[in-house]
Amino acid sequence: MISAEWLKKTDLFSALDESHLNIILSHSSVESCLDKIPIFHQGEEAHRLYILIEGVIGLTVKTGEKADFMTSTIDKEGSVFGMPSLLEPFRYNVTATCLKPSKVLMIEADHIRKRMEQDTKMGMEIMKKLALIYFNRLNEMREGVSKLIKMFKSKVP
């Protein structure tokens, strides 16, 4: 069982008080997934938010090619994924796949959204953290693209 204390250590919910955390936990469950098993697919309706307990999750985007493009890896305990479940149009924008046996906290997103609307202070705290997480991931991706371009430039005569 996941505690409110553990949930408070996660990036997304660190600003919430114990009563809010317990409300979120009341609509959650711990799920296990096996290596190479998808948790959700890009384009599906986003009903759940996920937080990594242990393991590694790969996030990929479908491209026009046969292979999917790996956008990021979730490997830090407490990292959130499935964030489109909190944002319209409520569709996953990546595919999440277990890269090794993993455990995740699965939270019913419609419950969180309703609570965010009812308690605007809670909603604002979650949205501020959500924006920061997206901003940090965007910067990490930019850095990765920049390194990739530099690598190719150095190999081109």
C-alpha positions in Angstrom: 0.0 0.0 0.0 1.3 3.5 -0.9 1.2 6.1 1.9 0.4 9.8 1.7 4.0 10.4 2.9 5.4 8.6 -0.2 3.0 10.4 -2.5 4.1 13.7 -1.1 7.7 13.0 -2.2 6.6 12.8 -5.9 7.1 15.8 -8.1 3.5 16.3 -9.0 2.0 16.1 -5.6 4.7 17.6 -3.4 2.7 20.8 -2.7 -0.4 19.0 -1.4 -1.4 18.4 2.2 -2.1 15.0 3.6 -5.9 15.2 3.3 -5.6 15.9 -0.5 -3.1 13.1 -0.9 -5.4 10.7 0.9 -8.2 11.7 -1.4 -6.0 10.9 -4.4 -4.9 7.6 -3.0 -8.5 6.6 -2.4 -8.9 6.2 -6.1 -5.6 4.5 -6.9 -4.0 1.0 -7.0 -0.6 -0.5 -7.4 -0.1 -2.3 -10.7 2.7 -4.5 -11.9 3.8 -4.8 -15.5 6.1 -7.2 -17.3 9.0 -6.4 -19.6 8.0 -5.1 -23.0 4.3 -4.8 -22.1 2.6 -1.6 -23.0 0.7 0.3 -20.2 -1.1 2.6 -22.7 -0.9 3.5 -26.3 -0.5 6.9 -28.1 -3.9 8.1 -29.2 -6.0 6.2 -26.6 -8.3 8.0 -24.3 -6.4 9.0 -21.1 -8.3 7.7 -18.1 -5.4 7.2 -15.7 -2.3 9.0 -14.3 0.7 6.9 -13.4 3.6 7.3 -10.9 6.6 5.0 -11.1 7.2 3.0 -7.9 10.0 0.8 -9.3 11.3 -0.3 -12.7 11.7 1.5 -16.0 9.1 2.8 -18.4 9.9 3.9 -22.0 7.9 6.6 -23.6 7.7 6.4 -27.4 6.0 8.4 -30.2 4.8 6.9 -33.5 6.5 8.2 -36.5 5.8 7.8 -40.2 8.5 5.1 -40.1 8.2 1.5 -39.0 10.1 2.2 -35.7 8.8 4.3 -32.9 10.9 7.2 -31.6 11.9 6.9 -27.9 11.2 10.3 -26.4 12.2 9.6 -22.8 12.7 7.0 -20.1 11.0 7.1 -16.7 13.3 5.5 -14.2 13.2 7.7 -11.1 10.9 6.6 -8.3 8.0 9.0 -8.0 8.2 10.2 -11.6 4.8 10.8 -13.2 3.6 9.8 -16.7 0.3 9.7 -18.4 -0.1 13.4 -17.8 -2.5 14.0 -20.7 -5.1 12.3 -18.4 -5.3 15.7 -16.7 -5.3 17.9 -19.8 -7.8 18.2 -22.7 -8.4 16.4 -25.0 -7.6 13.6 -22.5 -5.7 11.4 -25.0 -2.2 9.9 -24.4 0.4 11.6 -26.7 3.0 8.8 -26.3 3.0 5.0 -25.8 4.3 3.9 -22.4 5.9 0.5 -22.2 7.6 -1.4 -19.4 11.3 -1.8 -20.3 11.8 -4.2 -17.3 9.4 -5.6 -14.7 7.9 -2.5 -13.0 5.4 -1.3 -10.4 3.3 1.8 -10.9 0.7 3.7 -8.9 -2.3 4.0 -11.2 -4.7 6.9 -10.3 -8.1 7.4 -11.7 -7.7 10.8 -13.5 -11.4 11.8 -13.6 -11.4 11.7 -9.8 -8.4 14.0 -9.7 -9.9 16.4 -12.3 -13.2 16.6 -10.3 -11.3 17.4 -7.1 -9.2 20.0 -8.9 -12.4 21.7 -10.0 -13.9 21.6 -6.5 -10.8 22.7 -4.7 -9.2 25.3 -6.9 -6.2 25.7 -4.6 -5.4 22.0 -5.0 -6.0 22.3 -8.7 -3.7 25.3 -9.0 -0.9 23.5 -7.1 -1.2 20.4 -9.4 -1.3 22.5 -12.6 1.8 24.5 -11.5 3.7 21.2 -10.9 2.4 19.7 -14.1 3.6 22.7 -16.1 7.0 22.5 -14.5 7.3 18.8 -15.3 6.4 19.4 -18.9 8.9 22.4 -19.1 11.7 20.3 -17.6 11.0 17.4 -20.0 11.0 19.8 -23.0 14.3 21.2 -22.0 15.8 17.6 -21.6 14.5 16.8 -25.0 16.0 20.0 -26.5 19.3 19.1 -24.9 19.2 15.6 -26.4 18.4 16.9 -29.9 21.2 19.5 -29.6 23.7 16.7 -28.7 22.4 14.6 -31.6 22.9 17.4 -34.1 26.4 18.2 -32.8 27.2 14.5 -33.1 26.1 14.4 -36.7 27.9 17.7 -37.5 31.2 16.3 -36.2 30.9 13.2 -38.5 30.0 15.2 -41.7 33.1 16.2 -43.6 
